[in-house]
Amino acid sequence: MTVESTAARKPRRSSTGGGKRASTKKAAPQKGAEPELVQLLTPEGKRVENAEYDGYVASITPEELRGLYRDMVLTRRFDAEATALQRQGELGLWASLLGQEAAQIGSGRATRDDDYVFPTYREHGVAWCRGVDPTNLLGMFRGVNNGGWDPNSNNFHLYTIVIGSQTLHATGYAMGVAKDGADSAVIAYFGDGASSQGDVAESFTFSAVYNAPVVFFCQNNQWAISEPTERQTRVPLFQRAQGYGFPGVRVDGNDVLAVLAVTRWALERARTGEGPALIEAFTYRMGAHTTSDDPTKYRRDEEREAWEAKDPILRLRAYLESEGHADEAFFAELEDESEALGKRVREVVRAMPDPDLMAIFENVYADGHALVDEERAQFAAYQASFADGEGK
């Protein structure tokens, strides 16, 4: 199955009129057909065969399938609650994962406890799979903690805001894993926009040369804020791996079963000494880049509607129902659990203290610094000016 480009553009017109010489610049090569995705469930929830990857999910049970569905539903509910809380002024910012549940849950559930995960700032579903409580994530976005969890307790690194830098950390960690002789693997998450960063290219180089047991998981959600993928690369992102000497695969990022299978394959080869791999999860960011963004300014409603028909949760539900793996009682119970999660998240966040406004100046340098002291004093005076105004 192929997926059409999400932002087709009309070619520019050229003209040789007015006596001007025609340009001798060669035209860019025509874009060929989109490569096929690895897909095990169609958007309608029909199971399709794939000889290369079927074996990685051949033994999956109905209970495990229901578990994947539950993970996606609860993650979406938590994400929606976080978005609402930010709109109500309870959080400083939120980066929604809406639409990317299958990519995150499928890959997250493919990892073992001894694997190590390096996320960006949108991997809420992966955090869920690794056992990080959602309220710890929200505390970070509220500004009351600097991470909210011990990375070593879950083998899940703190969120990384610097675009692409976590791939360097993951590569170095994976090189250490190999040196220690462990059979675990490392997985690094990043987006299509981050794939243009030099840090990612350097990570690809080092991981290939040192045969590091790392999986690079790129969630291509079609937009790097307001830049479509086609403005970032001439070739499909997964094909970049070829230039570094390791395999790349494009998987249907809205098919949780396919993502699970492909990630299991990549992690298995990493653990057995076959080196790195690149997975491009072809998905779509249904919401805004963050709550400070308005995607209606740069993308079409028709595009979003087309991707709604490929919704990852509805896809798996259709499969569960058609195979008789879930009944109405299961879905009703999950709905109740979902509402309870939303209520708990809401209550915990609203009970959190307001962040200390001066905390931003702490932990910048190991020792005191005159410039930081000056900035702290200026900010304190600025805050005091509001109090003076209230007293008049």
N, C-alpha and C positions, 0 to 999 in steps of 0.2 A: 504494500500500500504506500502511496506517496502522499505527501502533504504539500499543498501549493504554498508558494511564497506568501508571506503575510503582508507584504507592502509593495506590491508590484508598481513600478513606475514607468511612465511613458518615456521612450527614448527622446533625446534632444534632437531638434531639427537642425540640419546643417545647410548652409547656403554658400554658393560660390558666385552669387550675383554681384553687380557693382564693380566688375573688373578685378576683384580681389582674387588672389591665388587660392586655390583649394588647399586645405590643410593636408600636409603629408603625414600627419600623425596617424598611426595605425589604429583602427577601431578596436575596442576591447572585444575579446572573443565572446561569442554568444553563449549565454548560460544554458547548460544542458539540462536534461531531466533531473529532477530531484532524486537522490538515492533512496532506495527502499529502507523502510524502518524495520527493525526487529519488532514483531508484533505477535502476541499470543491471544489477545482478545480484541475483536473489532470494536468500533465505537458503539455498535448495537449489542455488545456483550456475547458475541459468538466466538467460540474457541477455534483457533486456527493452528495448524501444525507448523512447527519449525524444527527441522531435523537437528540443527546445530545446538539449539538451546532448550528444547523440550525436556531433555534429561535432567536439567537443573531444577525443574519443578514437578517432575513426574510423580514424586511421592507426596506431594502436598495434600493435606487432608481438608475435608470440609470445615473442620474446626479452625484450621489455620487460615483458610480463605475468609471465614467470618471474622477472624482476628484482624486481617488486613483491612477489611471493610470497617470494622470498629475503629481501628487506628485513624483511618482517613476521616471518618465522620467526627470523631472527637477532636481531632486536630483542626478541622474546619470550624467547629463550634468555638473552640478556644481562640482561634484566629479572629473570628467575627467579633467575639467579646472584646478582644484587645483593641480592635479597630474602633469599636464603639467607645471604649474607655478613653482612647486618645482624643476622640472627637469631643468628649465631655471634659477634657482638660486634666484627666487623671494620669496620662502618660505624656512624655515629651515628644515621642515619635513612635511610629510602628511601621514595620515593613511586612506587608501581608504576603502570605504564601498561597492565597486563593488561586486554585487551578493547578497548583503544583504538588498536590497531596500524594499522587501516585508516585511521582519521581522521588519524593523524600521518604515515604513509608516503604516503598519497595526496596530502595537501596539501604535504608536504615535497618530493615529487618533481615537483610542479607549479611550484615556484619555479625561477628562473634564478640563475646564479651571482652576477649583479649585483643581485639583489633582497636586501633586508635583513630578517632575521627577529628578532622579539622574543618570546622564550618565557616561560613561567612556570617551574615547577620540576618538571614532569612530562613535558616534551617530549623524552624520550630518543630517540624514533623520528625526530623532526625533526632532532635533533642528529646522528643517524646519517646522515641524508640530506645534511646540510650538511658532512659530513666530519670531525666531532668524534670523536676516539677515545673509546670507552666508558670506558677506564680514566681518562681525564681527568675525566669526570663523577664517577667513584667516588672519585677523590682529593679532590674537593670535599666529598662526603658523609662522607669519612673525616676531614676537617679538616686535610689537609696542603697544600691550596692554596685560593686564593680564587676559583677559577673554572676554572683548568686549561687555558684556551685563549685565544688572542688573538681577540677578536670581529671585528677587521678582516680576519683571515686567512680566515675562513669566512663573513663577513657574518651572523654568528649571535651575538646579544648574550648576555651572561652570564645565568644563571638569575636570576629575580626572585622573591623570597619575599614581598614586600609585595603583597598581593592586589590586582590590577587596575592597579597603577602602571605596568606596562609598556605599557599602551595609551596613556598620556600620552606616554611616550618615543617610541613608534612614530608617533604622530600628529605630534609635533614634527619627528621625522626625516623623515617623508613630506612635510611642508610645506617642509623644506629641499631635498628631492629635486626638488620641483616648481619651487622658486625657481631651482635650478641648471639647470633645463631638461633633466634626465636623463629617460630613458624607462624607468627601473627602477621597481619597486614595493616596498612594505613590507607585511609580514604580521605581525599581532599575535595571539598565542594567549592565551586565557583560558578559564575554566570557567563553568559555570552560576552558581555561587556568586558569582564575581567580577562577574557582570553586574549585581549589586545594588549595587556600589560606585559612589560618586560619581565616582571617577576615570574609570570607563568612560563614564558619561553625559557628562562634560565632553569626553572624547575624541571621542565621537560628534558633539557640537556643533561642536567646532573643525574636525574633519575634513570635515564637511558644508559649513560656511561657507567654508572655504578650499579646498574641492574637492581635498583631499589624496589622493594615490595610495596609499591604505592599505586593506588587507583585514583585517577583524576576524573572526578564526576562533574561534568559541565551541564548545568541546567540551562538549556537554551530556551528561554521564555520569550524569545523573539524581539525583545526590546531592552536596550541598555539605557534606562530612563526613557529618553525620547528618540534614541537612535535605533532604527531597525537593524536586524542582523545583516542584511544585505549591504548595508553601508559600512560594515565592519570587516567583512571578509569576502573574497572572491570564491573560495571553495567551501564546502560544508566543513563545519568545525572539526568533526571527528577525523577528517582526512589529514589534518595537520600532524597527527601522530606519525604518519608515514615518514615525514621528513626527519623524525628523530629516531626512527628505527624500532618503534613498538606499535602494537595494534590499536586501532580505534574503531568504535562501533557506534552507530546511531540507533537508539531505541525509542520506541513510542513512549514518551514520558507521561502519557495519560493512561497507560496500560500498566497497572501495578504488578501484574503477573510477569510481564515481559521485563520490567525493570528489575524485579527480584531475580529472575533467571540470569540476565546479563551481568548484574552486579555479583552474583554468586560465582559466575564464570571468571570474572576479572579478579576477584579476591582469591579464588582458588589458585589461579596461575601465579598470582603474586606470592602467596604463601609457599608455593612449591618451587620458588626460585626462578620463575620465568620472567620476572621483571614487571615494569609498569604497563598500564593500559589506560586508554582514554575512552570514557563513555560520554556521548552527547545525548542527553535526555531531551528529546524534542517535545516541548510542552508550550504552555502559554501562561503569561501573567495576567490573570483575569482582572485583578485590581490595579491600583496605582503602584508606582515604584515604591513610594512610602506615602504616609499620610500628608506629606507636604507637596505632593505631586497631583496634577490634574491630567490624566491620560486622554481626556476628551479633546485636549488641545492639539494632539498629534496623531491620534489613530482613529480609524473609522469604526462606527457601530457595527457595520456589516462584518468586519473582521472578528470582533468579539463574539458576535452571534454565531458565526461559523464554528468557533472553538467551543462555545457552550454545548454544541451538539456532541462534543467529544469528552464531556465531563467525566473525570475518572471515577467518581463515586457512583454515578448513575450507570456507568459501564459495568462495574463489578456487581452492582445490585442486580442488573439484568441477567448476568451470568449465574449468580447465586439462585435467583428465582427460577430460571429455566432449567437448572440442574437439580432443583429441589433441595439445595443445601441450606436454605434459610426460609423461615416462615414468618407470618405477620407478627407472631409473638416476639420473635427475635428483634425485628425492626422496632416494635413498640417499646420493648425494654431498652433498646439502645437510645431511642428518642428521650426516654426518661433520664437515662444516664447522661446524655448530652446536656439536657437542661440543668441537671444537678451540677455538672462541671462548670457551666457558664455562671451559675449562681455562686459557686464557691470562689471562682476566679474574681468575680465582681466584688464579693464581700472582702476577700483578702486584700485586694488592691486598695479599696477604699479605706481599709483600716491601716494601711501603711502610713508611716509619718511622711510629712513633706520633706523633700531632700534639703540638706544643709547647703545653702547657697554658696558658702565659702569653701565647701569641700573640693570644688574644682581646682583650687590652688594647692591641694595636698598631693603628695606622692608624685610630684613633677620631677624633682631632683632629690637625690639621696640626702644632700645637705641644703641648707638655706641658700637662696639666691636673691640678690638685690633686685633684679628685674621682677621676679615673682612677688617679692614683698611690695614693690611699687604698684604692681597691678592689683594686688589684694587690697591695698589701701584705697586706690581709686575706685574699685568696685564697691567697697564698704561705704565710701562717701556717696556714691551714686544711689545705693540702696537707702541710705539715711535720708537722702533728699525727698524720697516719697513719704517717709514718716513725718518729716517736717511739714510737708504740704497738708497732711491729714490733720495736723494739730491746729492749723490756722482757721 
